[in-house]
Amino acid sequence: MTSHQPNRLDTIEALLERVTVRLDDLSARQANTQQQLDDLASTANSIFARDAILNDVLLELRDSHEQHQRNFEEHQRTTNAALQSLEAILLQLIRNSQ
């Protein structure tokens, strides 16, 4: 029986050694996975922050475009009114000169 026991202890020690090596490997993999997850979360946060900024910029551009459109329409009305006044003055001048 004594000759059996060291053999059994050797087997248990070998198994424990393999378990220890695998646990170390798993720990390293877990740390690597955690780092990748942290990097991914950081990238996602950066993307979300940029998206929010771009959305704000787009809203400002849309508001600005709408304001420019209103200004353009007002200038167009003013210009048309001025042209109509000039046309009326020209017609009056033509009639008066005949």
Backbone torsions as a table, in degrees:
resi	resn	phi	psi	omega
1	MET	NA	-35.1	-179.4
2	THR	-64.3	-36.0	179.3
3	SER	-69.4	-24.6	178.2
4	HIS	-74.5	-36.9	-173.6
5	GLN	-65.0	-48.1	178.0
6	PRO	-60.0	-35.5	178.1
7	ASN	-62.6	-43.9	179.0
8	ARG	-66.3	-41.2	176.7
9	LEU	-63.9	-41.1	177.2
10	ASP	-59.9	-42.4	179.7
11	THR	-63.7	-44.9	179.9
12	ILE	-63.6	-42.9	178.7
13	GLU	-62.9	-41.1	179.1
14	ALA	-64.4	-42.8	177.4
15	LEU	-62.4	-44.0	179.0
16	LEU	-62.8	-39.0	178.0
17	GLU	-62.7	-44.0	178.3
18	ARG	-63.7	-41.5	178.7
19	VAL	-62.6	-42.6	179.4
20	THR	-62.2	-44.9	178.9
21	VAL	-61.7	-44.3	-180.0
22	ARG	-65.5	-39.5	177.7
23	LEU	-63.8	-40.9	176.7
24	ASP	-61.5	-43.8	178.9
25	ASP	-62.4	-45.5	179.1
26	LEU	-63.6	-38.8	177.3
27	SER	-62.1	-44.8	178.8
28	ALA	-63.0	-43.5	178.7
29	ARG	-63.7	-40.5	-179.9
30	GLN	-64.2	-42.0	178.5
31	ALA	-63.1	-41.5	178.4
32	ASN	-64.1	-44.7	178.7
33	THR	-62.8	-41.1	178.7
34	GLN	-63.3	-40.5	178.9
35	GLN	-64.0	-42.8	178.1
36	GLN	-63.5	-40.0	178.3
37	LEU	-65.1	-42.4	177.1
38	ASP	-62.0	-43.4	177.7
39	ASP	-61.4	-43.4	179.5
40	LEU	-63.3	-43.5	178.6
41	ALA	-63.4	-40.9	178.3
42	SER	-63.4	-44.3	178.0
43	THR	-62.5	-44.2	179.4
44	ALA	-61.8	-43.9	178.3
45	ASN	-61.4	-40.1	178.3
46	SER	-64.3	-42.6	178.7
47	ILE	-63.7	-44.3	179.7
48	PHE	-62.8	-39.6	179.4
49	ALA	-65.3	-43.5	178.5
50	ARG	-65.7	-37.6	178.4
51	ASP	-62.2	-42.0	178.9
52	ALA	-63.1	-42.8	178.9
53	ILE	-63.5	-46.0	179.9
54	LEU	-63.2	-37.2	176.9
55	ASN	-63.2	-41.6	176.5
56	ASP	-61.8	-43.5	179.3
57	VAL	-62.4	-43.4	179.1
58	LEU	-62.3	-40.2	177.5
59	LEU	-63.2	-42.7	177.9
60	GLU	-64.1	-41.3	178.2
61	LEU	-63.4	-41.2	179.5
62	ARG	-64.6	-45.2	178.1
63	ASP	-61.1	-43.1	179.3
64	SER	-63.5	-43.4	178.9
65	HIS	-61.2	-43.7	179.5
66	GLU	-63.1	-40.8	178.3
67	GLN	-64.6	-43.4	178.4
68	HIS	-63.1	-38.8	178.4
69	GLN	-63.1	-43.9	177.9
70	ARG	-63.5	-43.0	178.0
71	ASN	-61.8	-43.2	179.6
72	PHE	-61.0	-45.4	-179.6
73	GLU	-63.3	-39.7	178.2
74	GLU	-65.5	-43.3	178.0
75	HIS	-64.4	-37.5	178.9
76	GLN	-64.5	-42.6	177.8
77	ARG	-63.0	-43.6	179.7
78	THR	-62.4	-44.9	179.4
79	THR	-62.7	-44.8	179.2
80	ASN	-61.7	-41.4	178.6
81	ALA	-63.7	-41.8	179.0
82	ALA	-64.9	-41.2	178.3
83	LEU	-63.9	-39.8	178.1
84	GLN	-65.2	-39.4	177.3
85	SER	-63.6	-44.4	178.4
86	LEU	-62.5	-39.9	178.7
87	GLU	-62.2	-44.0	179.1
88	ALA	-63.4	-41.0	178.7
89	ILE	-64.2	-44.0	179.1
90	LEU	-61.4	-44.4	179.2
91	LEU	-61.7	-40.5	178.6
92	GLN	-64.5	-41.9	178.9
93	LEU	-64.6	-41.7	179.4
94	ILE	-63.3	-44.1	179.9
95	ARG	-64.0	-41.0	-177.9
96	ASN	-70.4	-28.2	-177.8
97	SER	-82.9	-11.9	-178.0
98	GLN	-89.0	NA	NA
